[in-house]
């Protein structure tokens, strides 16, 4: 059994320092990268719950919602904490990913060192994990915080298990193991295979299975609480992913088995030759190349048989191979979720098993060779810098959306997701004509993709082509009549075109499908308010405020409702809440000035208009109102609230937000 000391010796400190430097060299450039439209909007800068930082309402939301078809509350809290410190500066979020990955690599080294007592094999496995180009997607993409965070808790879980095994039974150590595993599941559900990994480690290097071969049962029993956590997490994931599962009538079992075999061998090949890496790989056609499937099956069967036969002399081969096969199982494609067939990020933890088998195997092969240390050092000095350089280059393609999708389109063909991504990147850069062209290419490749039709509809709205946009959203609803977001977007489009009654019907349908959609509550309330149905609108605004307490435009609308009922003090509080969330919100600023002036609080109203001028010094309406307020303040003697005269001597009303910031 290995040493029980916990302190680090000088060599371990040096290796950890080198791992940190290697990770910074490979991925440190990301601190200068941008957010990507590829889900970073849904996870960070476009997510109101996250972008406001760590709040009580945000914590409740993180644990109660299954956003993005995942229940990952710890990841949400981590992103909120980043927003608390870095706001929406992308570099800070990227830095957190890099540091988490570096810490995971260091813990991997220390954990293997303590489990096996081997220094350099442990260091090389950690280095291979740290700088392999396949790690790029997990580290360079802010959305994949769940990968690096779950990786950290995976290593902590293994460490806690090692401490539990090396000492007498302790409820405290066992509880720590369970807590760390639960936290890992709350970062990313892919850790459901951890109990299996622990059982494999019992065989080697812990040696518990050999010593207790006749009492194999206790090894299973001690992991039952972990399996209960796994079952609970799987149940939650089935509930939140039921809309994104691709069932067998579309992708039959025989296809998924063949796809899984091809993916296993493809990931194996990329481990040794990481070329042609892209963010989205096209899915195999239903007509799979069966000769390739057969070859992949033979490779998998052959490697498995060889590892099993060598288990006594080289147990690490079987352990590493089973680690790889087992940890990939949830994402190998047997259960299809969404449109992703395979992805580099799926290999983040599974390929550690391959690294263990490779490095320990190489070390044993060289053991009888007198120049083994010299040869191992030279090989490491050649291979690791090459991998680091490849990782650096691969990371450079993640600097912005256009660069990332240009690279993907250059290396793949018939890739509708790449065209969809490029369309989004160009549309975000206000290059709508080019973006729309890519969306149409994506639809030509995948005419039944509701996602692409939705994105094309949004781009057409921005391009001022509402008729075409309406057709796209109606096409989405033909493909998926229960798409709550599509009903809402169609309603927004109709409301903007003055078709309020049709818009109201769309918003109501959206809320029937998803009653917790704060945007639909706001949009329906706004439409009803325009029809003079203030009481109904107020209830909807209050519901939206319950769902999202920091919803800027909702506070603005609630303030208008209160002001319409003469409740100016309550209105002022709502306008102030709106400005707390967005100090640049022009309508809330003007409405606050209006309400303060109506209550006779002229100095405070003047201060609000002057603040508005700091954002736009030439705003004619603000300049006019400020001038009239200053003139009125000089000659005002009444103490009762008065309406502020607008341009031409007419009173002005309170102003709604011109366009919902929710979209």
N, C-alpha and C positions, 0 to 999 in steps of 0.2 A: 504494500500500500504506500502511497506517496506521502510526502511530508505534510504535516498538519499546520505548518506556519502560515500565517495570513499576511505578514508584512512582505513587501517586495524587496528582492535583492537588487544589486546594482545592474546586473545584466537584464533583469526583467524591466527595470525602469528605462534602460537604454532601448530595449526592443519596443516598449510602448511609445517612447518618444519618436522612434523611427517610423512606427506605424502612423502616428499622428502627422508627421511631416509628409509621409507618402500620400495620405488621404488629402491633405491640404494641397499638395502639388497636383494631384489628379483632378480634384473637384473644387478647389478653392476659388477658381475663376467664376463660379456661379454667384458669388456675392455681387457681381456686376451684371447679372442676368435679370431679365424682366419676369413678371408673372406671365403665364401662358393662358390663352383662351381655352386650352385643353383642360377643363375642369377646375383650374385655379380660381375662376370666377365663382363657381358653385361652392368651392371649399373655403375661399378666403375673401377676396376683394368684392365679390358680388353677394356674399352671404352676410346679411345684416346681423345674424346671431353671433358670427365670428368676428366680423370687422370692428365691432364696438368693444372688443377686448373681453376680459374675464368679468362677467356680470352674473348676478344671481339668476336672472331670467335665462341667460345663456347656458348656465350649468343645468338648469331644469330641462331646457330644450335638448341639450346634448344627450341626456340620459333617456329622454322620452320619445325621441324621433328616430326613424330609420332612414335618414336622408341619404341620397345617392345609393340606395339599395344596400345599405350597410348599417349595422349598429356598432359604431366605433366612438363611444363617448370620450375615451381617453385621448384619441387623436383630435377630436374637436376641442377639447380643453387645451391641448398643447398648442393648436393653432390660435385659439383665443389668447393664450398667454403671450404668444409672439406678437399679436396685434396690440396687446397691452404695452409691450416694450418698444416695438418697431413701427407701430401703426400699420400702414400699408406700404412700407418701403420693402420691396421684394428682396433686397440683399440680406436683410436680417433674417427673413424666413428661410432663405437658402442656407445661410450660415448655420442655423439650427440643424438643418438636415445633415450638413457636412459633419458637424461636431457629434451628432448622434451616431452617425456611421463610424466615425473614428473611435468613439467610445465602445461601440459594439465590437469592432475589430480587436481592440485592446483586451476586452473581456474574453473574447474567443481565445486569444493567445493564453491568457492567464488561466482560464478554465481548463484548456487542454494540457497546459503544463502541470497543473495540479492533479489532473485525472491520470496522466500517463507518466509523469516524471521526466518527459523528454522535452528538452529546450528547443533545439533547432527545428525539428519537425513541427512543433506547435507554432513557432514563430513563422515558418514558411506557409503553413495553412492560413494563418491570420493575414499574412501579407498578400497571399493569393486572393483571399476574400476581399481585402481592403482595396486593391487597385485593379481588379479584373474589370474589363470594359462592360461586362454585363451588369455591373452594379450601377452604371451611369443613370439609367432610368429611375431607379429607386432614390438616388441621391440628388440628381439635378432637377427633379420635378417636385415642386412644393406639395402638390396633391399627394405624392407618395410618402408623405410624412408617416402614414400608417405603416409603411414597410420598415423604415429605419427605427421607428419607435417600438414596433413589435419585435424587431430584431434585438433591441436593447433589453427588453423584458424577457425575451427568449433566453438570452445569455444569463440574465439574473436568475431565471428559473432553473437553468442548469446548474448554476453556482449554488443555489439554495438546495438543490437535490444532492449535490456532492457533499455539502455540509451535513445534510440529513443522514446520508449513507455512512459517512466517516465516523459519526459519533453514535452514542447510545440514543435510543428513541427519545425524542423530545417533542411534546405537543407544540411548543413554541416554534421549533424549526419546521415542523410539518405545516403549521399554520402559515408561516412565512412563505413556504413553497406554494401553497394554495393561493395565497394573496397575489404573489408575483405572477403566477400563471393566469389568474383571473384578470389582472391588469393587462397582461399581454393579449388576451382574447378581446379586451375592450379597445385595444389599439388596432388589431386586425384579426379577423376570425381564422386566418390561415393557420394559426397556432393550434388548431384542433388536433393536429397530429402529434403534439408534444408527448402525451402519454406513451405513444408508440416509440418515439425517439428515446425516452427514458428507459423503456424496456430493452431496446437495442443496446443502449449503453450499459445496462446491467450485464449483458453478455461480454462486452469489451468496451472500455478498459476496466470497468469496475469489478468484473469477475464474480458478480453475485449469482449469476445463473449457473455457473459451473459449480460453485461451492454449495448451492442449494438446489441441485437438479431435482432431487426427490420432493422438494417442497416448493415447486414452481408457483403454487397457488398464492402464497403470501405476497409474491412480487406483483401479482395481478390485484389482489385485494387492497394493497396499500395505494394503488392508483385509482381505486373506484371513485373517491371524491373528485379527482381530476376528470374522470370520465363523465361524472354527473355534470360538471361545468361544461364539458364538451357538448353533451346532449342538450343542455339548456341553450348554449350559444347556437347550435345548429337549428334548434326550433325557432329562435329569434330570427336567424338569417332566412329561414324558409318563409317566415311571415313577411319580412321586409323585401324579399327578392321575388315574390310570387309574380310580379308584373314583368320581371326581366328574365325569368327562366325561359329557355327555348326548349319546348317539350319534344318528345320522341316522334310525334307525327310530322314535325318539320325536320328534325335531325334524328333519324332512327338509330337504334342501339348499335347496329353493325357499323354505321358510319362513325359514331362516337368512339367505338373501340379502336377502329382503324386510325382515327385522328389522334387518339391518345398514344398509340404506338409510335406514330410518326413524330409527335411532339417530344416524347421521351428521347428518341434518338437524335432529333434536331437539337434539343438542348444539350445533349451529350457532345454533339459535334461542335456546337458553339463554345462549349467550355474549353475545348482544345484549339479551336480556330474561330475567334470572335470577330468575324468579318460580316459586313452587310447588315449591321444592326440598325433597326428603325423603330419608330415609336408604335406603329401599327402594322401588323402583318396581315395580308389578305387571307381570308378563311379558305380552306380547301373546298373545291367543288364537291358536290354530292358524288360525282364520278371520281372516287379516289383512285390514284395510281396503285393498283393492287400489288404490282410487283414490288413497289416501294414499301407498302404495308407488310408484305410477306418478309421482305428483307429486314425491316425494322423489328418484326416479331422474332426473327431468328437471332438478331443481335441481342435483344433483351433476354431471350431465353438462354443464349450462350453465355452472356456475362453473368447472369444469375446462377447458372449451373457451375461455372468456374469458381465464382465466389463461394458458393456453398461447399464445393469439394475442397477448397483451400482453407476452410474455416478453422481447422485445428492449428495449422502452421501459421496462417496469416488471417487472424480473426478480423482485423481492421478492414480487409477487403469486403467481407460480408456486411459488416456494420456500416461502412461508408456507402455501399451500394443500396442497402435497405433504407438508410437515411435519405438518400436521393429519391428513390422510388416512392417512399412513404410520404415525405413532406410535399412532393409534387402532386400527390393524388387529388387533393381538393380542387386544383386548378388545371389539371391535365386535360380536361375537356369531356370527361364522362358525364358531368352535369354542366350543360352549357348555360352560362349567364351572360345576357347581352350579346354583343356581336364580336367579342374578343375570342379568337381561337387560341392564340398563344401570345406571350409578352415577355420581354426581358426581365421585368420586375418579378415575375413568378419564380425566377431562379434564385432570388436573393438569399434565402436560407437553405433551400434544398442542395445547392451545389457545394455547400460546405462538406457534405458527405463525400462527394467526388474528390474534393481537395484532400480530405483525410486519407482516403484509399490511395490516391496518387502519391502523396508525400511519404506516407509510412511505407508504402510499397517500394518506392525508390530508395528510401533509407535502408531497408532490409536488403535490397539487391546489392547495394554498395557496401554492405557491412564487411564482407570478406575481402574487399579491394583495399590495398594499402593506401591508395591515393583518394579514398572516398571523400574525405573532408575537403581536399583541394578541388576535386571534381564537382562536388555539390556546391561549393562556394562559387565556382566559375559559372555553373549552370544557373544558379540563382541570380548572380550578378548580370547575366545576359537576359534571362527570361523576364524577371520582375520589372526592370526598366522599360522593356519593350511593351509589356502589358500596361504599365503606367502611362507611357506615351500614347498608346491606343486609347486608354480611358480619357486622357486629356483631350485628344482630338474628338472623340465621341461626345464629350461634354460640351465642346465648343458649338456643336450643332443645336444645343438646347438654349442658346442665348435669347431667341425670340421665336414666335410662332412661324413666321414666314420662312426663316432659315431651317427650322425643324421639318416643316412639311415639304419644302423644296428638296431636302435630302431624302425624305421618304419617297416622294414621287420619282426621284432619280433612280432609286434602288428597287422599286417594286412596280408592278403593272396591274391593271384592273383593280386598283385599290380605291374603292369608293370612299372609305373613311379618310384616306389621305386627301382626296379632293374636297371632302366636306371640311376637314381641318384647314386646308389652305383657303377655302372660301371664307371661313370664319376669321382667319388671320387678316385677310385682305379687307374684309368688311369692317373689322375693328379699326383698320388703318384708313377708313373712309374711301377705300378704292372699291366702291360698290360694283362697278361694272365688271371688274376682273373677278371679284368674289362671287357674283351671281353666275358668271360663266363656269366657275369651278363647281358650284352647287348643282348646276344643270348637268355637268359631266358626272357628278356623283349619282344623280337621279337616273341618268342613262344606264349606269352600272347596277344600281339597286333601286328600282322604281318603287319598291314596297317599303322603303325606309321612312318611317314617320319622322325620325330625327332630322333627316336631310330636308324633307318638305317643310318642317318647322323653321329650320335655319334659313331656307330660301325665302319663306314668307316674311320673316323678320327683316331680311336684307331688302326685299321689295318694298316694305313699308318705309324703310329709311331712304330708299331711292325715289320715293314719291310715286309708287305704282300700286295704289291700293286695290284696284280690281284684280290684278294678278296675285297680289298677296292674299286676298280673300279666297281665291281659287286654291291656293296652296294649303291654307288652313282647313278648308273644306275637304281637301284630299287627305290630310292628316286624320280627320275625323271619320272618313270612310275606312281608313286603314285601322283606326283604333277609336271607336266611338266613346270609350271611357278615358280618353286623354284629357284630364282636367285642365292642364296647362294650355292645350290647344283651344278648348272652349273659351278660356279666359282671354287668350291672345286674339281670338276672333272677335270676342266682345269688345276689347279695347279698340280694334280696328273699326268696328261698326260704330262705336261711340264717337270716334274721331271724325267719322264721316256723317255724323248727325243722325244716325239710325239708332236712336236711344232705346226704343222698345225692343228691337231685335237684340241689342247689346245686353239689355237687362235679362232677357231669356237665356242668353249664353252664359252670363255670370251665374245665374241661378243653377243652370245645369252643371257648371264647374263646381259649385259648392255642394251640389247633391253627390257628386263623385268624391270630392275631398272637402269636407266641412271645415278643415283646419287650414285652408289656404287663405292666408292673411291678405294676399294681393287681390284675390277675387272678392273678399269682403270689402276691401277698400274700393275697388272698381265699381262694385254694385252699389255701394253707399254713395259714391260720387254721382253715378247715373241717376239714382233716386233723388238725390239732393237737387240735381238740375231739373227734375220734374216737380219740385216743390214738396216732396215727401220727406220732410226733415226728420220726423220722428223715426221712420224706418231707417233713414240714412244714419241717424245718430246711433242706433243699436248696432248697425253693421260696423261703423267706425270704432265703437267701443269693443266689439268682438275682435276686430283687427288689432286693436291696441292690447287686448289681453294676450293674443297670440304672439305679437311682436311689440313689447313695451317701448322700444326705441324707434318705432316706425315714424320717420319724419313727416311724410305727407299726411299720415293719419292724424297726427297731432295738429297739423295745420287745418285739416278739414274739421276736426272736432272743435277747434277754436272758432272756426267760422260758424258752426252750428250754435255754439254757446253765445256768440255775439249776436246771431240772428234772433236769439231768445232774450237778448238784453242782459245776459250773464257775463259781463265784461271781465270781471275779476277771474272767473274760471277760464275764459277765453285767453286772457293774458298768460296764464300758467301753461296752457297748451301751446301757444305760440313760442313761449320760452323753451319748452321741452323740445319743440321742433328745431329751434336754433341750437340747442345743446348738441343735437345729433348732427346738424349740418349748418354751421354758421354762415354759409354762403347761400342758403335758401332764400331767394329774393322775396317770394310771396309771403313766407312766414315773417320776414323782417318788416315788410310793408304793412302786413296785417297787425303786427305787434305795435308798430307806430300808430296805426289807425286806432287801435283799441285804447292805447295810452292817451292819445289826444282826445278821444271821445269821453274818457273819464276825467279830462281836465289836467292830465299829468304831462303838460307841454314840454318841460325840460327833458324828461325821459323819452318822449316821442321824438324830439329833435335829435337826441343822441342816437336813436335807432336809425333815423334817416341819414345821419352823417356816417354811421357805420356802413350803411348800404352803399354810400358813395365811395367808400374805400375800395369796394369790390368793382364798382363801375362808376367812375367819376363823371361820366357824361349821360347817365340815365335821365332822360327828360322828365319822366313822371316823378322821380324822386326829387329832382331839383325843383320842380314846380311845387310839390307838396312841402318841401322844406322851406321854400321862400314864403309860402302862405302861412306856415306855422310860425315862422319868425315874426312875420308882420302881425299875426293874430296875437302872439304872446305879448308883444309890446303894448297892444291896445286892449287886451282882454281883462275884463273885470268880473265877469260872471263866474259863479262857482259850480254851475250845473254842467253836466257833460253836453258837448255839442258835436255835431257832425262836421267833419273837415270838408270844406268845399273842394271839389276836384277841378280839373281844367275847365275853363269856361264858366266857372261859378257853380257847377253842378256837383252834388255830393257823389263821392265814389264809394263803392261797396268793397267788402272784403274780397281778397283775391285767392282763388284756388291755385294749387300748384299747376303750372301749365302742362306738365307731363309727368306721369308717375315715375318716380325714381326707382320703383320696384322692377322696372323692365329695362 
